[in-house]
Amino acid sequence: MSTARIHPSILSADFANLAGELRRIHTADAVHVDVMDNHFVPNLTLGKPVVEALQKASELPLDVHLMIEDVDRWAPEYAQVGVDSVTFHVEASSAPIRLARELRAAGAKSSMALRPATPIEPYLDMLGELDMLLLMTVEPGFGGQKFLDLVLPKIRRARAAIGGSGKPIALQVDGGISRDTILRAAEAGADVFVAGSAVYAAPEPSVEIDVLRNLALGGHHSA
């Protein structure tokens, strides 16, 4: 494993100037877009109209993370916007295998997210339906939270399962990713890293992205 992709979270950007904020992260591999409905998580962010606007404005692929209820109904609509990847929370889906297939059929990569306390083991048999697995390293809902080291063993188990599947499934982590924590997540097996405040609070976000990527690659080389 020698890849490390950085997906800055637009949640930490200046919403009054999203086009400009996209330009500040031109070194990123994709843009992570958090959609929250104030039901599945206790926060309300942007919805489909803003995602559509971002899709038109962004030269980078969009990685849309849905933290919403009734995700079986709404997720395919986000895929139809033309974004690169759509992530749904398994805790909000009553038919995750069907939903993963619907996302792919709509032209998006299918990605499934798990909260920190949700075990990975019940879902190992459906890994082949996914292009990416997202393990939350904070409780979803708000930016700026502290990285939960208790998720590291789950990242290791997920990496082992992905390796055993023989499929090129990305393993993403989201929450509290910074210079201080990205190495631990990379050593555990993550290869896609969502970083919000760590990137947008930096004087030069595009430079910070390169710093984080290089730190993560160091973790993979020692793994």
ZIDABEL-V324243 format. One record per residue. RES is the residue in three letters. PHI is phi in whole degrees, -180 to 180 (none if undefined). OMEGA is omega in whole degrees, -180 to 180 (NA if undefined). D_LAST is the distance of its C-alpha to the last C-alpha in whole Angstrom. Layout:
BEGIN
((RES/PHI/OMEGA/D_LAST) (RES/PHI/OMEGA/D_LAST))
END
This chain:
BEGIN
((MET/none/-179/9) (SER/-137/177/10) (THR/-113/175/12) (ALA/-148/-179/13) (ARG/-106/-180/17) (ILE/-109/179/19) (HIS/-117/179/22) (PRO/-62/179/24) (SER/-88/179/26) (ILE/-67/178/30) (LEU/-59/-179/31) (SER/-92/-177/30) (ALA/-88/175/33) (ASP/-84/-175/36) (PHE/-66/179/38) (ALA/-78/-177/41) (ASN/-144/-173/39) (LEU/-66/179/37) (ALA/-62/177/37) (GLY/-65/180/37) (GLU/-66/175/34) (LEU/-66/180/32) (ARG/-65/-178/33) (ARG/-71/-178/31) (ILE/-119/-174/28) (HIS/-64/179/28) (THR/-85/-178/25) (ALA/-71/177/23) (ASP/-89/177/22) (ALA/-167/177/25) (VAL/-109/179/27) (HIS/-89/-176/26) (VAL/-117/-178/29) (ASP/-90/176/30) (VAL/-110/-178/33) (MET/-127/-171/34) (ASP/-111/-177/38) (ASN/66/175/39) (HIS/-121/178/39) (PHE/-66/174/35) (VAL/-131/-175/34) (PRO/-85/179/36) (ASN/-156/-180/36) (LEU/-122/179/38) (THR/-122/-176/37) (LEU/-91/-180/37) (GLY/-128/-172/38) (LYS/-61/180/39) (PRO/-59/179/41) (VAL/-71/177/39) (VAL/-61/178/36) (GLU/-62/179/39) (ALA/-65/178/40) (LEU/-62/-180/36) (GLN/-60/179/35) (LYS/-74/-173/38) (ALA/-88/-171/37) (SER/-94/172/34) (GLU/-84/178/33) (LEU/-91/176/29) (PRO/-65/178/28) (LEU/-100/178/29) (ASP/-113/-172/26) (VAL/-93/-178/29) (HIS/-111/-176/28) (LEU/-91/174/31) (MET/-110/-172/31) (ILE/-138/171/35) (GLU/-78/177/37) (ASP/54/-175/39) (VAL/-67/178/35) (ASP/-61/-180/37) (ARG/-80/-168/40) (TRP/-92/-174/38) (ALA/-57/-180/35) (PRO/-59/179/36) (GLU/-65/177/39) (TYR/-68/177/36) (ALA/-63/-178/34) (GLN/-70/177/38) (VAL/-66/179/38) (GLY/106/179/35) (VAL/-68/-176/32) (ASP/-72/-172/29) (SER/-146/176/27) (VAL/-126/179/29) (THR/-108/175/27) (PHE/-114/176/29) (HIS/-86/-179/28) (VAL/-63/-180/29) (GLU/-67/-178/31) (ALA/-103/-175/33) (SER/-107/176/34) (SER/-92/-179/36) (ALA/-144/-172/35) (PRO/-64/180/31) (ILE/-68/178/31) (ARG/-60/-179/34) (LEU/-65/178/33) (ALA/-58/180/30) (ARG/-70/178/32) (GLU/-65/179/35) (LEU/-64/178/32) (ARG/-64/-180/31) (ALA/-64/179/35) (ALA/-84/174/36) (GLY/101/180/34) (ALA/-106/169/31) (LYS/-72/180/27) (SER/-99/-178/27) (SER/-136/-179/24) (MET/-122/-179/25) (ALA/-109/175/24) (LEU/-126/172/24) (ARG/-65/-178/25) (PRO/-55/-175/23) (ALA/-90/-180/25) (THR/-86/-178/25) (PRO/-72/-180/23) (ILE/-82/-169/21) (GLU/-57/-179/23) (PRO/-64/-173/26) (TYR/-112/-176/25) (LEU/-63/-178/22) (ASP/-69/-179/25) (MET/-103/-180/26) (LEU/-56/-179/22) (GLY/-64/178/24) (GLU/-85/-172/26) (LEU/-112/170/24) (ASP/-97/180/22) (MET/-151/174/20) (LEU/-118/179/20) (LEU/-109/174/20) (LEU/-105/180/19) (MET/-69/179/21) (THR/-108/165/20) (VAL/-146/171/23) (GLU/-71/-175/27) (PRO/-65/175/28) (GLY/143/-177/31) (PHE/-141/175/31) (GLY/-79/173/28) (GLY/80/-179/27) (GLN/-83/-179/26) (LYS/-83/179/24) (PHE/-57/-179/20) (LEU/-97/-179/20) (ASP/-63/-179/17) (LEU/-66/178/19) (VAL/-83/-176/17) (LEU/-57/177/14) (PRO/-61/178/14) (LYS/-68/176/16) (ILE/-61/180/13) (ARG/-64/180/11) (ARG/-65/179/14) (ALA/-66/179/15) (ARG/-62/179/12) (ALA/-64/-180/12) (ALA/-67/178/16) (ILE/-64/177/15) (GLY/-60/179/14) (GLY/-69/-179/17) (SER/-75/-178/19) (GLY/73/-178/18) (LYS/-105/-177/19) (PRO/-82/-177/18) (ILE/-95/178/18) (ALA/-75/179/16) (LEU/-121/-175/15) (GLN/-101/171/17) (VAL/-123/-175/17) (ASP/-145/176/20) (GLY/128/176/22) (GLY/70/-179/21) (ILE/-80/-178/19) (SER/-154/175/19) (ARG/-57/-176/18) (ASP/-78/-171/17) (THR/-118/-171/15) (ILE/-65/-180/13) (LEU/-64/180/10) (ARG/-63/-180/10) (ALA/-67/179/11) (ALA/-68/179/8) (GLU/-62/179/5) (ALA/-75/175/8) (GLY/128/178/8) (ALA/-70/177/11) (ASP/-132/173/12) (VAL/-129/-170/15) (PHE/-127/175/17) (VAL/-91/179/20) (ALA/-132/-178/21) (GLY/-104/-176/25) (SER/-62/-180/27) (ALA/-61/180/24) (VAL/-84/-172/25) (TYR/-76/176/29) (ALA/-85/-179/29) (ALA/-76/178/28) (PRO/-58/179/31) (GLU/-126/-177/29) (PRO/-54/-178/27) (SER/-65/177/26) (VAL/-72/179/25) (GLU/-60/177/23) (ILE/-59/179/21) (ASP/-65/178/20) (VAL/-61/-179/19) (LEU/-63/-179/17) (ARG/-62/-180/15) (ASN/-66/176/14) (LEU/-62/-179/13) (ALA/-66/179/11) (LEU/-64/175/10) (GLY/-62/177/9) (GLY/-66/-180/6) (HIS/-70/-179/5) (HIS/-65/-179/6) (SER/-91/-177/4) (ALA/-72/NA/0))
END
